[in-house]
Amino acid sequence: MYKKTSHILVLVFVVCFLIGLLVTSVYGIPICGNGIKEDAEECDNGVNNSDSKPNSCRSGCTLANCRDWVIDDGEECDDGPQNSDKIPGACRRNCRQAYCGDGVLDLTNDEECDDKNNNSYDGCYKCKKCYKPKDDLVIHQGMEKDIKLCPGTYQLEDKGQKGIIIVQSKNVRLNCEGVIFVGLERKLTQTVQKPDQILKVR
């Protein structure tokens, strides 16, 4: 009984396949799944079309793509329409895992902030609430009362008369834990003067 049923299914598939070829050749109507890439189809691998295998031509004769529920080459995740650029921790719409710099505060990634910019001096640096030291960094009114400098070793040169860190606000506590400053030697430029500039000849 089982063999008879399987033979019937194979026969039905073959008949459908032949009918598809006939309809395509006679009427010019593209049929997805006949193994022939036609008209608006992006691909067609016939019985090898798959909605579950990575990098396969999909059952709708479209190429594998982000948000098709399958993790293809170059994708880190793929939750289909549930991919989101707003929900914390969700697979992003570009099929990347939630990451620092995506503009979403992901507490699971130990982010303290995520302002989606490359400004190192706005109080959020590499998704941590801190200010990266630089020459003439001004701590002014309007900032938090507890200012944390980003930990690390910094080679800085005071290029002006103001100093490296300038505090212009009262009651500010500056947290410099883990911060090491290495002073750079100021390079003096020598000016070569011509003899007639040193001694005027009349």
Backbone as ProteinMPNN parsed JSONL, in Angstrom:
{"seq_chain_A": "MYKKTSHILVLVFVVCFLIGLLVTSVYGIPICGNGIKEDAEECDNGVNNSDSKPNSCRSGCTLANCRDWVIDDGEECDDGPQNSDKIPGACRRNCRQAYCGDGVLDLTNDEECDDKNNNSYDGCYKCKKCYKPKDDLVIHQGMEKDIKLCPGTYQLEDKGQKGIIIVQSKNVRLNCEGVIFVGLERKLTQTVQKPDQILKVR", "coords_chain_A": {"N_chain_A": [[0.831, -1.202, 0.0], [1.954, 1.241, 0.83], [4.06, 1.557, -1.012], [2.603, 1.781, -3.333], [1.244, 4.191, -2.93], [3.402, 5.983, -2.812], [4.381, 5.732, -5.405], [2.263, 6.817, -6.807], [2.351, 9.499, -5.905], [4.812, 10.326, -6.962], [4.232, 10.079, -9.663], [2.192, 12.004, -9.887], [3.642, 14.319, -9.348], [5.435, 14.354, -11.514], [3.641, 14.585, -13.633], [2.508, 17.099, -13.03], [4.774, 18.676, -13.294], [5.375, 18.359, -16.019], [3.064, 19.44, -17.103], [3.379, 22.04, -16.256], [5.657, 22.797, -17.725], [4.538, 22.602, -20.268], [2.487, 24.54, -20.204], [4.03, 26.793, -19.81], [5.593, 26.867, -22.143], [3.66, 26.992, -24.167], [1.793, 29.041, -23.498], [3.366, 30.965, -22.435], [3.406, 31.634, -19.732], [4.956, 32.31, -16.74], [6.065, 29.92, -14.372], [6.68, 29.404, -11.078], [9.011, 27.252, -9.686], [9.466, 25.428, -11.631], [12.031, 25.089, -12.358], [13.1, 26.802, -14.177], [14.303, 29.982, -14.73], [12.329, 32.712, -15.073], [10.951, 35.696, -16.497], [9.986, 37.9, -13.996], [11.082, 36.437, -11.98], [13.544, 35.9, -9.494], [15.137, 33.755, -9.175], [15.139, 30.199, -9.747], [15.163, 27.106, -8.775], [13.762, 24.827, -9.039], [12.791, 21.763, -7.601], [14.604, 22.15, -5.618], [14.188, 24.581, -4.497], [13.797, 26.333, -1.464], [12.504, 27.203, 1.758], [13.811, 27.013, 4.081], [16.463, 26.247, 3.984], [19.708, 27.657, 4.213], [20.792, 30.291, 2.047], [19.413, 29.399, -0.171], [17.318, 29.369, -3.133], [14.197, 30.79, -2.664], [10.814, 29.542, -2.016], [9.064, 31.175, -3.328], [10.415, 31.899, -5.531], [12.319, 33.873, -5.079], [15.429, 35.429, -4.205], [17.525, 34.405, -1.456], [17.235, 36.389, 1.439], [17.638, 39.075, 3.832], [15.529, 38.991, 6.676], [13.946, 36.806, 6.02], [13.53, 34.728, 7.692], [15.573, 32.872, 7.743], [18.928, 32.208, 8.515], [21.299, 33.375, 6.568], [24.416, 33.405, 4.635], [26.624, 35.886, 5.853], [24.758, 36.999, 7.521], [23.891, 37.621, 10.93], [21.747, 36.993, 12.419], [18.216, 36.262, 12.079], [15.05, 37.015, 12.329], [12.835, 37.23, 10.79], [9.906, 39.179, 10.137], [9.97, 40.114, 12.704], [12.356, 41.264, 13.213], [13.913, 44.178, 14.419], [14.638, 47.671, 14.715], [14.249, 49.097, 16.942], [13.504, 47.754, 19.264], [14.993, 46.752, 22.285], [17.758, 44.532, 22.292], [16.804, 43.019, 20.162], [17.013, 41.23, 17.001], [18.455, 43.08, 14.487], [17.19, 45.088, 11.71], [18.928, 44.858, 9.64], [19.817, 42.371, 9.878], [21.759, 41.992, 11.813], [23.106, 41.28, 15.054], [21.985, 42.972, 18.034], [23.86, 45.909, 18.659], [26.503, 48.062, 19.872], [26.039, 51.388, 19.092], [23.823, 51.257, 17.539], [21.787, 52.855, 18.268], [19.948, 52.028, 20.145], [19.254, 51.336, 23.504], [20.757, 48.724, 24.859], [20.536, 46.778, 27.444], [21.286, 44.208, 27.964], [23.701, 43.978, 26.75], [25.319, 45.324, 28.408], [25.25, 48.085, 28.039], [25.446, 51.534, 28.793], [24.564, 53.762, 27.609], [23.5, 54.839, 24.36], [23.961, 56.685, 21.799], [24.113, 56.693, 19.114], [26.088, 57.986, 17.579], [29.315, 59.266, 16.534], [30.583, 61.013, 18.172], [32.994, 61.642, 20.461], [32.972, 63.173, 22.701], [30.624, 63.863, 23.981], [29.576, 62.825, 26.253], [28.798, 60.221, 26.01], [30.504, 57.469, 25.266], [31.572, 54.849, 23.366], [29.319, 53.481, 24.195], [29.288, 53.857, 26.933], [28.749, 55.874, 29.81], [30.619, 58.467, 29.816], [33.265, 60.912, 29.492], [35.551, 61.437, 26.955], [38.872, 62.263, 27.463], [40.496, 65.236, 26.28], [42.541, 67.841, 24.866], [41.796, 70.976, 26.232], [39.208, 70.253, 27.121], [36.085, 71.161, 28.104], [34.3, 71.332, 31.045], [31.173, 72.167, 31.735], [28.4, 74.188, 32.991], [25.249, 72.58, 33.141], [25.979, 70.113, 32.334], [26.171, 66.792, 33.819], [26.454, 66.51, 37.41], [28.204, 64.668, 38.405], [30.928, 63.835, 36.79], [32.389, 61.561, 34.676], [35.5, 60.573, 33.498], [36.576, 58.841, 30.599], [38.047, 55.703, 31.099], [41.518, 54.89, 30.507], [44.657, 55.324, 28.714], [46.053, 58.395, 27.906], [47.703, 60.453, 25.648], [48.522, 63.661, 25.78], [48.826, 67.112, 24.852], [49.141, 70.331, 26.073], [48.01, 72.762, 24.227], [47.338, 75.349, 24.479], [46.671, 78.134, 26.724], [44.893, 77.455, 28.589], [44.68, 74.896, 29.741], [44.355, 71.283, 30.194], [41.948, 69.893, 31.156], [39.142, 71.761, 31.721], [37.241, 73.168, 34.133], [34.206, 74.659, 34.444], [32.108, 74.951, 36.165], [30.269, 74.874, 39.235], [30.387, 72.692, 42.106], [31.037, 70.257, 40.883], [31.91, 66.898, 40.533], [34.688, 65.184, 39.6], [35.404, 62.205, 38.145], [38.18, 60.36, 37.826], [38.997, 57.763, 37.675], [41.031, 55.101, 36.688], [42.185, 56.511, 34.657], [44.944, 57.619, 32.828], [47.247, 60.118, 32.272], [49.569, 61.129, 29.892], [52.041, 63.348, 29.362], [52.833, 65.139, 26.442], [55.832, 66.16, 24.903], [56.356, 69.476, 24.073], [56.841, 70.523, 20.81], [59.268, 72.659, 19.638], [59.433, 75.075, 17.163], [61.985, 76.136, 15.082], [62.95, 79.289, 13.899], [64.501, 80.382, 11.086], [66.464, 83.117, 10.492], [67.249, 85.608, 8.118], [70.423, 87.239, 7.46], [70.116, 90.041, 6.98], [67.818, 90.539, 8.312], [68.439, 90.365, 10.908], [70.462, 92.235, 11.365], [70.229, 95.381, 10.293], [71.399, 96.757, 7.378], [72.77, 99.778, 6.333]], "CA_chain_A": [[0.0, 0.0, 0.0], [2.84, 2.405, 0.935], [4.78, 1.688, -2.288], [1.638, 2.234, -4.344], [1.003, 5.614, -2.67], [4.597, 6.752, -3.192], [4.427, 5.748, -6.871], [1.225, 7.763, -7.261], [2.84, 10.849, -5.638], [5.851, 10.611, -7.954], [3.549, 10.249, -10.939], [1.497, 13.296, -9.838], [4.661, 15.374, -9.458], [5.941, 14.361, -12.893], [2.573, 15.119, -14.489], [2.42, 18.542, -12.765], [5.97, 19.294, -13.855], [5.207, 18.38, -17.473], [2.007, 20.403, -17.418], [3.995, 23.353, -16.072], [6.485, 23.077, -18.9], [3.659, 22.779, -21.418], [1.822, 25.836, -20.072], [5.047, 27.824, -19.998], [6.012, 26.93, -23.542], [2.538, 27.321, -25.055], [1.157, 30.311, -23.155], [4.368, 31.923, -21.965], [3.129, 32.015, -18.354], [6.024, 31.812, -15.865], [5.634, 29.095, -13.245], [7.731, 29.26, -10.078], [9.213, 25.878, -9.263], [9.698, 24.525, -12.773], [13.462, 24.993, -12.611], [13.49, 27.744, -15.218], [14.184, 31.375, -14.29], [11.543, 33.412, -16.092], [10.375, 37.016, -16.249], [10.347, 38.618, -12.783], [11.668, 35.537, -10.991], [14.942, 36.165, -9.176], [15.812, 32.47, -9.26], [14.219, 29.061, -9.773], [15.912, 25.845, -8.74], [12.823, 23.707, -9.074], [12.535, 21.047, -6.342], [15.591, 22.581, -4.631], [13.734, 25.803, -3.839], [13.581, 26.015, -0.048], [12.297, 28.31, 2.691], [14.482, 26.699, 5.338], [17.901, 26.054, 3.778], [20.435, 28.912, 4.0], [21.291, 30.676, 0.716], [18.658, 28.744, -1.244], [16.233, 30.101, -3.794], [12.996, 30.577, -1.866], [9.69, 28.907, -2.717], [8.421, 32.177, -4.176], [11.39, 32.223, -6.572], [13.094, 35.057, -4.712], [16.722, 35.093, -3.633], [17.632, 34.477, -0.003], [17.405, 37.782, 1.834], [17.449, 39.396, 5.246], [14.139, 38.982, 7.138], [13.174, 35.676, 5.463], [13.518, 33.728, 8.768], [16.691, 31.932, 7.604], [20.231, 32.866, 8.664], [22.111, 33.122, 5.372], [25.79, 33.892, 4.731], [26.732, 37.311, 6.115], [23.768, 37.399, 8.513], [24.148, 37.161, 12.292], [20.463, 36.536, 12.949], [17.11, 36.561, 11.164], [13.767, 36.692, 12.951], [11.773, 37.622, 9.875], [9.32, 40.507, 10.381], [10.199, 40.518, 14.089], [13.576, 42.074, 13.265], [13.516, 45.533, 14.814], [15.681, 48.65, 15.011], [13.781, 49.871, 18.092], [13.351, 46.916, 20.456], [16.285, 46.365, 22.867], [18.17, 43.137, 22.194], [16.228, 42.325, 19.009], [17.795, 41.141, 15.767], [18.217, 44.331, 13.766], [16.599, 44.94, 10.371], [19.996, 44.496, 8.705], [20.184, 40.999, 10.261], [22.879, 41.987, 12.751], [22.729, 41.273, 16.46], [22.015, 44.295, 18.651], [25.265, 46.292, 18.812], [26.769, 49.427, 20.312], [26.004, 52.3, 17.954], [22.583, 51.093, 16.765], [20.808, 53.832, 18.732], [19.012, 51.41, 21.093], [19.922, 50.991, 24.759], [20.687, 47.276, 25.08], [21.066, 46.492, 28.771], [21.884, 42.863, 27.949], [25.08, 44.149, 26.286], [25.962, 46.199, 29.401], [25.331, 49.458, 27.551], [24.956, 52.576, 29.686], [23.969, 54.753, 26.722], [23.741, 54.566, 22.934], [23.445, 57.872, 21.119], [24.189, 56.454, 17.667], [26.965, 58.917, 16.877], [30.748, 59.044, 16.748], [31.126, 62.116, 18.971], [33.638, 61.064, 21.642], [33.039, 64.167, 23.774], [29.275, 64.3, 24.335], [29.129, 62.129, 27.46], [28.548, 58.805, 25.712], [31.635, 56.996, 24.47], [31.539, 53.382, 23.264], [28.128, 53.053, 24.954], [29.495, 54.064, 28.364], [28.555, 57.27, 30.185], [31.891, 59.077, 30.197], [33.799, 61.912, 28.566], [36.913, 61.118, 26.551], [39.733, 63.438, 27.663], [41.183, 65.869, 25.152], [43.035, 69.158, 25.227], [40.755, 72.009, 26.365], [37.878, 69.701, 27.362], [35.393, 72.075, 29.017], [33.191, 70.808, 31.84], [30.425, 73.403, 31.978], [27.094, 74.068, 33.604], [24.317, 71.871, 32.273], [26.408, 68.723, 32.354], [25.893, 66.132, 35.083], [27.326, 66.93, 38.507], [29.246, 63.647, 38.504], [31.517, 63.659, 35.469], [33.364, 60.469, 34.626], [36.37, 60.533, 32.328], [36.679, 57.471, 30.095], [39.311, 55.072, 31.484], [42.475, 54.646, 29.436], [45.883, 56.121, 28.729], [45.913, 59.455, 26.908], [48.862, 61.309, 25.408], [47.95, 64.976, 25.495], [49.694, 68.285, 24.924], [48.403, 71.571, 26.28], [48.389, 73.635, 23.115], [46.973, 76.739, 24.777], [46.963, 78.605, 28.066], [43.757, 77.138, 29.464], [44.864, 73.631, 30.433], [43.773, 70.115, 29.537], [40.555, 69.795, 31.59], [38.709, 73.071, 32.209], [35.963, 73.048, 34.843], [33.549, 75.968, 34.516], [30.846, 74.751, 36.87], [30.451, 74.6, 40.657], [29.891, 71.432, 42.678], [31.257, 69.14, 39.961], [32.847, 65.869, 40.992], [35.337, 64.607, 38.421], [35.876, 60.838, 38.408], [39.292, 60.058, 36.919], [39.446, 56.405, 37.97], [41.503, 54.346, 35.529], [42.656, 57.435, 33.62], [46.364, 57.944, 32.914], [47.648, 61.171, 31.341], [50.99, 61.179, 29.546], [52.274, 64.636, 28.721], [53.678, 65.157, 25.249], [56.776, 67.262, 24.895], [55.992, 70.454, 23.04], [57.88, 70.672, 19.786], [59.541, 74.061, 19.312], [59.843, 75.284, 15.768], [63.049, 77.13, 14.981], [62.806, 80.193, 12.77], [65.798, 80.792, 10.552], [66.402, 84.5, 10.032], [68.289, 86.04, 7.186], [71.334, 88.23, 8.081], [69.641, 91.42, 6.902], [66.712, 90.709, 9.238], [69.033, 90.51, 12.248], [71.201, 93.512, 11.389], [69.874, 96.174, 9.133], [72.574, 97.398, 6.774], [72.398, 101.021, 5.625]], "C_chain_A": [[0.873, 1.263, 0.0], [3.56, 2.655, -0.382], [3.858, 2.241, -3.358], [1.383, 3.735, -4.192], [2.187, 6.467, -3.112], [4.735, 6.828, -4.709], [3.431, 6.759, -7.426], [1.711, 9.207, -7.069], [3.907, 11.268, -6.642], [5.228, 10.887, -9.309], [2.845, 11.607, -11.015], [2.491, 14.432, -10.01], [5.163, 15.499, -10.889], [4.919, 14.976, -13.829], [2.468, 16.636, -14.322], [3.605, 19.285, -13.386], [5.85, 19.431, -15.368], [4.136, 19.374, -17.901], [2.55, 21.829, -17.299], [4.848, 23.737, -17.26], [5.63, 23.368, -20.121], [3.001, 24.157, -21.388], [2.812, 26.975, -20.334], [5.408, 27.991, -21.459], [4.896, 27.393, -24.465], [2.017, 28.724, -24.789], [2.146, 31.37, -22.666], [4.143, 32.408, -20.55], [4.227, 31.45, -17.462], [5.454, 31.025, -14.687], [6.817, 28.911, -12.299], [7.812, 27.798, -9.662], [9.456, 24.909, -10.4], [11.172, 24.427, -13.152], [13.97, 25.929, -13.685], [13.273, 29.167, -14.71], [13.512, 32.18, -15.398], [11.076, 34.771, -15.587], [10.894, 37.642, -14.95], [10.951, 37.718, -11.71], [13.145, 35.894, -10.757], [15.783, 34.899, -9.306], [14.746, 31.389, -9.376], [15.045, 27.779, -9.885], [15.005, 24.632, -8.643], [12.597, 23.093, -7.703], [13.516, 21.46, -5.247], [15.258, 23.942, -4.026], [13.4, 25.462, -2.393], [13.407, 27.277, 0.779], [12.973, 28.05, 4.027], [15.995, 26.523, 5.184], [18.584, 27.404, 3.536], [20.886, 29.073, 2.549], [20.54, 30.038, -0.444], [17.7, 29.721, -1.918], [14.957, 29.787, -3.019], [11.833, 30.045, -2.711], [8.941, 29.886, -3.61], [9.33, 32.657, -5.287], [12.055, 33.581, -6.344], [14.4, 34.59, -4.088], [16.661, 35.17, -2.104], [17.919, 35.912, 0.398], [17.193, 37.947, 3.328], [15.957, 39.532, 5.53], [13.299, 37.913, 6.435], [13.164, 34.486, 6.425], [14.694, 32.757, 8.71], [18.001, 32.713, 7.716], [21.116, 32.463, 7.496], [23.53, 33.648, 5.599], [25.801, 35.407, 4.922], [25.727, 37.833, 7.118], [24.15, 36.849, 9.885], [22.896, 36.575, 12.924], [19.395, 36.844, 11.913], [15.812, 36.073, 11.792], [12.604, 37.169, 12.096], [11.244, 39.01, 10.162], [9.49, 40.988, 11.817], [11.541, 41.24, 14.267], [13.17, 43.515, 13.558], [14.741, 46.397, 15.089], [15.313, 49.493, 16.223], [13.723, 49.057, 19.382], [14.723, 46.511, 20.993], [16.555, 44.865, 22.718], [17.653, 42.384, 20.983], [17.237, 42.208, 17.873], [17.449, 42.378, 14.941], [17.725, 44.056, 12.338], [17.643, 44.651, 9.298], [20.568, 43.116, 9.037], [21.5, 40.94, 11.035], [22.336, 41.89, 14.165], [22.746, 42.714, 16.97], [23.46, 44.663, 18.967], [25.371, 47.737, 19.289], [26.848, 50.337, 19.094], [24.748, 52.161, 17.121], [21.47, 52.013, 17.255], [19.79, 53.281, 19.709], [19.794, 51.009, 22.338], [19.712, 49.513, 25.046], [21.348, 46.942, 26.414], [21.73, 45.124, 28.821], [23.327, 42.913, 27.462], [25.868, 45.083, 27.209], [26.161, 47.618, 28.885], [24.775, 50.412, 28.607], [24.258, 53.677, 28.901], [24.238, 54.296, 25.29], [23.124, 55.7, 22.14], [23.642, 57.825, 19.608], [25.008, 57.52, 16.942], [28.414, 58.63, 17.246], [31.403, 60.172, 17.54], [31.685, 61.552, 20.281], [33.542, 61.967, 22.862], [31.662, 64.671, 24.187], [28.716, 63.55, 25.541], [28.775, 60.682, 27.247], [29.639, 58.34, 24.766], [31.671, 55.475, 24.523], [30.467, 52.8, 24.179], [28.349, 53.045, 26.463], [29.337, 55.552, 28.659], [29.865, 57.848, 30.696], [32.31, 60.075, 29.132], [35.239, 61.545, 28.239], [37.785, 62.367, 26.709], [40.348, 63.94, 26.359], [41.693, 67.224, 25.634], [41.888, 70.162, 25.194], [39.351, 71.408, 26.446], [37.207, 70.54, 28.444], [34.255, 71.343, 29.72], [32.386, 72.023, 32.281], [29.08, 73.112, 32.629], [26.121, 73.434, 32.626], [24.7, 70.412, 32.142], [26.014, 68.108, 33.702], [26.853, 66.642, 36.156], [28.469, 65.935, 38.704], [29.755, 63.336, 37.106], [32.561, 62.549, 35.532], [34.184, 60.58, 33.344], [36.537, 59.074, 31.908], [38.032, 56.87, 30.472], [40.211, 54.822, 30.282], [43.708, 55.511, 29.605], [45.836, 57.128, 27.588], [47.204, 60.274, 26.841], [48.344, 62.664, 24.945], [49.003, 66.063, 25.628], [48.815, 69.51, 25.101], [48.854, 72.575, 25.223], [48.041, 75.098, 23.369], [47.34, 77.095, 26.193], [45.901, 78.163, 29.073], [43.977, 75.872, 30.291], [44.18, 72.493, 29.693], [42.282, 69.99, 29.867], [40.169, 71.123, 32.235], [37.329, 72.92, 32.841], [35.371, 74.44, 35.021], [32.202, 75.858, 35.238], [31.131, 74.41, 38.322], [29.894, 73.218, 41.008], [29.999, 70.248, 41.712], [32.266, 68.169, 40.57], [33.385, 65.15, 39.761], [35.919, 63.242, 38.787], [36.942, 60.483, 37.375], [39.821, 58.64, 37.139], [39.848, 55.679, 36.681], [42.027, 55.205, 34.398], [44.129, 57.757, 33.862], [46.679, 58.988, 31.843], [49.162, 61.104, 31.133], [51.217, 62.481, 28.785], [53.203, 64.509, 27.522], [54.594, 66.367, 25.307], [56.431, 68.205, 23.752], [57.161, 70.641, 22.084], [58.039, 72.15, 19.424], [60.008, 74.175, 17.87], [60.88, 76.4, 15.719], [62.858, 77.973, 13.721], [64.195, 80.659, 12.324], [65.661, 82.206, 9.977], [67.557, 84.806, 9.085], [69.157, 87.114, 7.858], [70.794, 89.638, 8.062], [68.429, 91.667, 7.8], [67.239, 90.897, 10.669], [69.706, 91.878, 12.37], [70.867, 94.269, 10.113], [71.104, 96.918, 8.623], [72.104, 98.633, 6.018], [73.374, 101.312, 4.526]], "O_chain_A": [[0.592, 2.224, -0.716], [3.671, 3.796, -0.831], [4.263, 3.058, -4.185], [1.313, 4.465, -5.181], [2.012, 7.532, -3.706], [5.152, 7.854, -5.247], [3.719, 7.466, -8.392], [1.517, 10.047, -7.947], [3.919, 12.405, -7.115], [5.635, 11.807, -10.018], [2.882, 12.28, -12.045], [2.224, 15.395, -10.729], [5.301, 16.603, -11.415], [5.257, 15.777, -14.701], [2.355, 17.374, -15.3], [3.453, 20.379, -13.93], [6.177, 20.473, -15.935], [4.27, 20.057, -18.916], [2.238, 22.702, -18.109], [4.777, 24.864, -17.748], [5.94, 24.258, -20.912], [2.956, 24.858, -22.399], [2.489, 27.971, -20.981], [5.517, 29.11, -21.959], [5.148, 28.106, -25.437], [1.82, 29.509, -25.717], [1.787, 32.537, -22.507], [4.63, 33.478, -20.183], [4.418, 30.235, -17.424], [4.464, 31.436, -14.082], [7.835, 28.331, -12.676], [6.801, 27.182, -9.327], [9.633, 23.711, -10.177], [11.528, 23.775, -14.133], [15.138, 25.865, -14.068], [12.164, 29.513, -14.303], [14.039, 32.316, -16.502], [10.838, 34.958, -14.393], [12.093, 37.888, -14.812], [11.297, 38.2, -10.632], [13.89, 36.154, -11.702], [16.993, 34.966, -9.521], [13.57, 31.65, -9.125], [15.55, 27.431, -10.953], [15.424, 23.554, -8.222], [12.256, 23.795, -6.751], [13.293, 21.159, -4.075], [15.968, 24.411, -3.136], [12.792, 24.427, -2.12], [14.066, 28.289, 0.54], [12.743, 28.774, 4.995], [16.73, 26.639, 6.166], [18.096, 28.209, 2.743], [21.308, 28.111, 1.908], [20.987, 30.126, -1.588], [17.327, 30.749, -1.353], [14.675, 28.619, -2.749], [11.862, 30.09, -3.941], [8.257, 29.474, -4.546], [9.07, 33.684, -5.914], [12.315, 34.331, -7.285], [14.476, 33.502, -3.517], [15.852, 35.904, -1.537], [18.746, 36.581, -0.221], [16.642, 37.074, 3.997], [15.212, 40.108, 4.737], [12.091, 38.08, 6.269], [12.833, 33.368, 6.029], [14.793, 31.885, 9.573], [18.162, 33.757, 7.083], [21.621, 31.342, 7.446], [23.813, 34.261, 6.628], [25.076, 36.128, 4.238], [25.817, 38.988, 7.535], [24.672, 35.74, 9.989], [22.973, 35.763, 13.846], [19.638, 37.602, 10.974], [15.512, 34.879, 11.788], [11.526, 37.473, 12.606], [12.023, 39.931, 10.405], [9.188, 42.142, 12.122], [11.828, 41.766, 15.343], [12.189, 44.012, 13.003], [15.746, 45.926, 15.622], [15.976, 50.49, 16.511], [13.875, 49.609, 20.471], [15.54, 45.98, 20.242], [15.683, 44.039, 22.985], [18.019, 41.226, 20.781], [18.191, 42.982, 17.789], [16.275, 42.678, 14.727], [17.833, 42.939, 11.833], [17.302, 44.251, 8.184], [21.637, 42.735, 8.56], [22.256, 39.974, 10.929], [21.234, 42.362, 14.446], [23.432, 43.57, 16.412], [24.211, 43.835, 19.483], [24.442, 48.529, 19.128], [27.628, 50.089, 18.175], [24.595, 52.849, 16.112], [20.352, 51.974, 16.742], [18.853, 53.989, 20.077], [20.867, 50.414, 22.24], [18.619, 49.097, 25.43], [22.571, 46.837, 26.501], [22.635, 44.901, 29.626], [24.1, 41.992, 27.728], [26.938, 45.572, 26.848], [27.13, 48.282, 29.252], [23.757, 50.127, 29.237], [23.458, 54.433, 29.453], [25.108, 53.459, 25.051], [21.929, 55.692, 21.842], [23.369, 58.801, 18.908], [24.67, 57.914, 15.826], [28.696, 57.85, 18.155], [32.629, 60.28, 17.578], [30.932, 61.044, 21.111], [33.979, 61.583, 23.948], [31.54, 65.788, 24.691], [27.52, 63.629, 25.823], [28.478, 59.973, 28.209], [29.696, 58.76, 23.61], [31.788, 54.885, 25.597], [30.668, 51.782, 24.841], [27.677, 52.312, 27.188], [29.741, 56.394, 27.858], [30.18, 57.728, 31.88], [31.783, 60.082, 28.019], [36.056, 61.362, 29.142], [37.468, 63.415, 26.147], [40.673, 63.161, 25.462], [41.304, 67.691, 26.705], [41.106, 70.194, 24.244], [38.403, 71.979, 25.905], [37.7, 70.621, 29.569], [33.358, 70.802, 29.073], [32.849, 72.817, 33.1], [28.679, 71.959, 32.795], [26.16, 73.714, 31.428], [23.849, 69.565, 31.87], [25.579, 68.815, 34.61], [27.933, 67.145, 35.845], [29.565, 66.312, 39.119], [29.086, 62.653, 36.331], [33.491, 62.595, 36.337], [33.633, 60.669, 32.247], [36.627, 58.183, 32.752], [39.067, 57.474, 30.191], [39.731, 54.573, 29.177], [43.792, 56.327, 30.523], [45.607, 56.758, 26.437], [47.721, 60.724, 27.864], [47.796, 62.791, 23.85], [49.945, 65.947, 26.412], [47.852, 69.702, 24.359], [49.935, 73.157, 25.315], [48.398, 75.977, 22.584], [48.201, 76.461, 26.804], [46.001, 78.461, 30.263], [43.506, 75.787, 31.425], [43.505, 72.713, 28.687], [41.446, 69.982, 28.964], [40.808, 71.557, 33.194], [36.362, 72.584, 32.158], [35.967, 75.297, 35.674], [31.269, 76.603, 34.936], [32.117, 73.736, 38.621], [29.052, 72.664, 40.301], [29.158, 69.349, 41.724], [33.326, 68.566, 41.053], [32.624, 64.579, 38.98], [36.811, 63.139, 39.629], [36.642, 60.325, 36.192], [40.975, 58.354, 36.819], [39.092, 55.653, 35.709], [42.289, 54.705, 33.303], [44.515, 58.123, 34.972], [46.415, 58.776, 30.66], [49.929, 61.031, 32.093], [50.661, 62.691, 27.707], [54.236, 63.843, 27.592], [54.185, 67.456, 25.708], [56.239, 67.781, 22.612], [58.298, 70.881, 22.489], [57.098, 72.804, 18.973], [60.888, 73.435, 17.431], [60.661, 77.484, 16.261], [62.636, 77.448, 12.63], [64.949, 81.251, 13.096], [64.845, 82.451, 9.089], [68.677, 84.32, 9.248], [68.674, 87.827, 8.737], [70.985, 90.377, 9.028], [68.041, 92.811, 8.038], [66.582, 91.501, 11.517], [69.53, 92.582, 13.364], [71.189, 93.836, 9.006], [71.765, 97.629, 9.38], [71.193, 98.575, 5.193], [73.231, 102.31, 3.821]]}, "name": "protein", "num_of_chains": 1, "seq": "MYKKTSHILVLVFVVCFLIGLLVTSVYGIPICGNGIKEDAEECDNGVNNSDSKPNSCRSGCTLANCRDWVIDDGEECDDGPQNSDKIPGACRRNCRQAYCGDGVLDLTNDEECDDKNNNSYDGCYKCKKCYKPKDDLVIHQGMEKDIKLCPGTYQLEDKGQKGIIIVQSKNVRLNCEGVIFVGLERKLTQTVQKPDQILKVR"}
